[in-house]
Amino acid sequence: MSLRYGCICYAVPKKMLVHLASQSDGEEKQALLDQVHHSTHLRGRRAAASSGRVSLGKPGEKVLHRQVFDAQGRTFLPGKLLRDEDDPSTADKIADQAYENVGIALRFFDTVLGRDSVDGKGMRIDATVHYGFGFSNAMWTGEQMIVGDGDGRHVSNLAGSLGIIAHELSHGVSQHLVRGGLGVVQMAGQPPALKGEAGALNESFSDVCASMIKQWHAGQGVDSADWLLGEDILAAHAGKAIRSLKDPGNTRATWAQDDQISDYRRFAPTDDPHKGSGIGNHAFYLAAMELGGKSWETLGAVWFKGFDKLRSRSTFLDAAHATVDVAGDLHGKNSVAHRAVKAAWRQVNVLN
Ligand SMILES: [Zn+2]
């Protein structure tokens, strides 16, 4: 399962690390540039564990299974086991934050979408913290989550960011929803990468789920939500957030070189998947604002079941048709939800 996938999905786009490096010098600059080309260096990966649960939850509550490991500043995976499910909190705040945030994301998928862990079968989620030295990223490897401490100057608090952790966990969900991975392209001599429309849809799925998870955890309605991701990991000089679903590519709301788009007519197949993802992100935002209330209540199942119909090379048009169809099936043809989803994909110029 995981070997066929093997795609590394990063929370902080390469372009942002390059930009931060351009504002630095000396060792700091080199450290950031080294991380841009990190993806080939993962060592000691192991097969993902299937269930193997040991804990008993409260009645009526699904059992979670998380394990948090400490890479101790090195890059060997998974590292030393720090906290298993049901273990008491550790003396390590970052490990406990990762444990809690993985738990919140898993509970969202279970209680809101009926999804038992990323694979639908209760897969144990392994997360390695303190990965590398000053490593300014978090990622999903296809097998586990990896969380760096950040360099402390530009980027920090990755484990403490629910949006970042939820985004990465959602890559694990889409990996299992779409056979072969949504937009995962294998190229000779290179690590697998997310490409084209399907790759942008993959990133968008993670952003949309992360936004819903943040709002669900905070009990927020669509009007009071900030619709930002990564707003809690950047130093003030580095930017305000990594992405905005409300206004993709608005550098005043995010960071200096944010080039996300929300208009499908501007999409180019060679774009970074974090750029084109703004199209799907903004479609979700528009539909959610039209419906009002809580984003996950009506649209959560629509988006999840819609993306469940996609294939590894699906297009934005496929995603639009799939989510519109599901909205019609779940809420009725011409229902408010059906019309809102259709109108949203029209506004981003995917549907005519
Ligand atoms: Zn991602």
Residues whose N, C-alpha, C, O or C-beta is under 5 A from the ligand:
A	BS01	ZN	C9 Y10 E203 S206
